[in-house]
Amino acid sequence: MELAKIETFAKLNPADMSGPDLMVANLLASAAEGDKAACFDLGVIFSTGSHGVAADMIEAHKWFNLAASRGHEEAAWCRADVADEMTAREIAEAQRRARAWLSAGARRAA
């Protein structure tokens, strides 16, 4: 049933696969495979609001956190910079989203 909803939505609102949408989609796919550089790049995109994505510090923190947890050194610094602009609740939400992303990946792998 969910797949039918997604396919219907895609037909009604097709993504622009010629530019930023394709790049973000590729980064998400790479991040799902554990690519720390892709996670870092997603953090940059969300923190700056670039490539057609609205700025979202919670998502930026999530992606920097995931990149840092995979060993990306610069991501830890960027996560700290983003956290300086966030409330404790926003940081907690970002951490919750990062854990959810990791657990979803573990379920897909199993």
HELIX and SHEET records of a PDB file:
HELIX    1   1 GLU A    2  LEU A   12  1                                  11    
HELIX    2   2 PRO A   20  ALA A   32  1                                  13    
HELIX    3   3 LYS A   36  THR A   48  1                                  13    
HELIX    4   4 MET A   57  SER A   69  1                                  13    
HELIX    5   5 GLU A   73  ALA A   83  1                                  11    
HELIX    6   6 ALA A   88  ALA A  109  1                                  22    
END                                                                             
